Amino acid sequence: MADAALTAGGRVGRYFSIVTMVPTLFLVLWTYLLVKSDAWRAEPNLAALGVRLADWSIPQAAWLLLSTFVLALFLHPLQFATVQLLEGYWGTSAVALGAMRLGVARHRGRAQRIRDRLDALDKTIEESFTGHRTYSDDLDDDVLEEKRDRFLDERDANHVIPLVIARDALRHRAERFPDGRRILPTRLGNTLRRYEDRAGSQYGLDAMTTAPHFLLVVPEAHVAYVRDTRQLLDTTVRLCFVSLLATVLTVAALATDGWWLLIALVPYGLAYLAYRAAIAAADEYGTAVATVIDVDRFTLYERLGLRRPRDTHEERETNAQLMSLLHWEHIEALHYTPAADEKPPPRGLYRLTRRLRPSVDAPLRQRRSR
């Protein structure tokens, strides 16, 4: 049993080991510490915990690994549901709808406040420029923009540069939000939805529909790039989830133990850090998907047999029909390019057709003979 538990990690895939086994090991060890400190029966006994941890053996470690492996097997299929939970898809019950309504209102309010602050900063920066000696009302847009840049490079604009830095930071924060009607109740959900809506949209491609197709036709290095970023996202999401479970277990064990309840802040803090890391990982994953669409979309067209578009306008028109087709809709026509190795009909078949149509071929023979 010990040998089987110690070699279990080598018998499973890399994705399962990193995304599920490692976070689950943290949950099992945290629960083990709660049990060994007698936290479920009374106040934690740190002295007894130290004695018990000093008496570890290989069979005990093997049983912990085996418990981790079994629990990971049950948690692994829940990965997609866990991501959706942290995105903000909480169901259709009255409680869930009420929580989603509050979350959406909160994030819509944050987005509006960021836009208001951006407008205020732009106005302040513009007022500083219009009050400078280089400003004139009769300048066209190109010259005005050039003079504004020169103004910001001068020493007179030193007091404006912090405002420019704050404006750029706010613009970056504003870009994390999707359109108002598409806002979700969590930051992770809004980050992922932003890429779902915008990646490939400039070409008329739907990232959610075409992503599986891209992963089948793009070079292996590009596939590995996307998978690595997705694995990072899944790992941080799993760490956040198991840390929240550890928080719940800690609160349940120490709810009646006074100040000992503050220990629950440890797994809760780890859950918060993992959630912030998941948001950053979502940015990396969305960027990877958008980059693959930018670089490899013509490979997808070629593998689907589509004609190479002559310009972006034709590309968007073709992709509008392609998206309908991939959504299982019937469309009138979508033009394909013949394969490079496609051959004309066999000559024997052509001769057979001529024999079967003597009335049509006879006038042709007479013209040739003349």
Secondary structure, 3 states (H helix, E strand, C coil): CHHHHHCCHHHCCHHHHHHHHHHHHHHHHHHHHHHHCCCCCCCCCHHHHHHHHHCCCHHHHHHHHHHHHHHHHHHHHHHHHHHHHHHCCCCCCHHHHHHHHHHHHHHHHHHHHHHHHHHHHHHHHHHHHHCCCCCCCCCCHHHHHHHHHHHHHCHHHCCCHHHHHHHHHHHHHHCCCCCHHHCCCCHHHHHHHHHHHHCCHHHCCCHHHHHHHHHHHCCHHHHHHHHHHHHHHHHHHHHHHHHHHHHHHHHHHHCCCHHHHHHHHHHHHHHHHHHHHHHHHHHHHHHHHHHHHHHHHHHHHHHCCECCCCCHHHHHHHHHHHHHHHCCCCCCCCCECCCCCCCCCCHHHHHHHHHHCHHHHHHHHHHHHC
